[in-house]
Amino acid sequence: MKSQYFIPLLIAAILASCVDNKRKTYPVDGFAVAGQITYEKSTPTASRFGIRKSTEESPVAGALVQVIDTSDNNKVIVESSTDDDGVFNIGLPLDLQSSPLAVRVLTVSAVDNFPMAVFNQDTPAKTYHAVSDIFVGTTNDMKITIKDGVFNSSQAGAFNVFAQVMRGYKFMATAGGEADTKFPKLNVLWESNEVGIDCTCFFKRFLEAATINLRNDEDDDSVILHELGHYLHFSFSATSSPGGTHILSCDQNDDPRLTWSEGWATGFSLIVRRDSYYIDTDPRGSFSVEHEFPCHQGQGATSETLVAAVYLDLYDGTTNDMPTRDGDTISITFLQIWNAMKGVRGSRLTFHDYFNVLTASGAVTKQQWADNFSSLGMTESNLITNSSPSSSPTTSPHVLPQAAAEFSATVE
């Protein structure tokens, strides 16, 4: 497959090596190179005691992999991809068997149906990459481990952003039934320092690719997948959200067009990660929000936290082998949830429009909805009351929520 991104590569300081104490061998046929690409992943987890980060090695899946000739100005010889375990196996031309070659992995999707790449904030933007040690002849035990680089450069962060977006795509391809769907092009912008666009947000400018911009969120899987949820909503459903600033609080009472959009994005993130906590470890103020037992005042669809809690409750339970702790009795497939999202059409859209499509599909009855969600203020009458916002839509980006003091948390 030929790369769809012809933007120059970022010359990044990355610790990537063919030598590793966890090396495995992979079968090769003829002159070939095989191995595995992983990165050092930092993962925050939340509890009522705070947020804790742990580090593990994680595969780089679905990435574009190139074999380059280091004696010929790093000329690209062949392109391939990593599988779900980060493994690659690439056959090579016999006339290069004595040439000094190297493997290069890029933050570029190798999936034809999902044209996506992670870029830095330069002008023009550049993708991230890691390069192996030079090899000559058949190699079947290469190991590339991407770790934090020098000069305060967190290249592992770029690969986690890439990995989480690919994780969300894979979930959509399987659970969402979109394996044969051609997704719109997506650019993701991230850099380890405070440069570029001053927001974590999703936006789509006229005649330009959809864009997710991330600041200080490279470790926050919940945030990355939240923004991907906005991209999916914009690309395959319909939204009237005015965007702009919004504050998570126990008494949030915002425009219901915005809270449906934001609640869906968070709900998608919770479902993909199979976790009821939304976590943001921004150094300017970290917080976590629990959605199985959400803090609320029964305000219903004007709270994005409660909208997200409904999406989580629709999914968790026996159907998807995800334990539910709050005793809700609904458990439908993500495909049913997603098909209802795609079925929403019109203008000035709110959670009430989603409710109408979902219940009309038969996936959930109105009685089931009432039995499970009335305590959140999600009665049909409340949804109707909040279905006619008075203001007109604006074109502000979908920015990341801020949080009131009750959700603040300390990162250990």
Secondary structure, 3 states (H helix, E strand, C coil): CCCCCCCCECCCCCECCCCCCCCCCCCCCCCEEEEEEEEEEEEEEEECCEEEEEEEEEECCCEEEEEEECCCCCEEEEEEECCCCCEEEEECCHHHCCCCEEEEEEEEECCCCCCEEEECCCCCCCECEEECCCECCCEEEEEEEEECCCCCCCHHHHHHHHHHHHHHHHHHHHCCCCCCCCCCCEEEEEECCCCCCCCCEEECCCCCCEEEEEECCCCCHHHHHHHHHHHHHHHHCCCCCCCCCCEECCCCCCCHHHHHHHHHHHHHHHHHHCCCEEEECCCCCCEEEECCCCCCCCCHHHCHHHHHHHHHHHHCEHHHCECCCCCCCCCCCHHHHHHHHHHCCCCCCCHHHHHHHHHHHCCCCHHHHHHHHHHHCCCHHHHHHCCCCCCCCCCCCEECCEECHHHECCEC
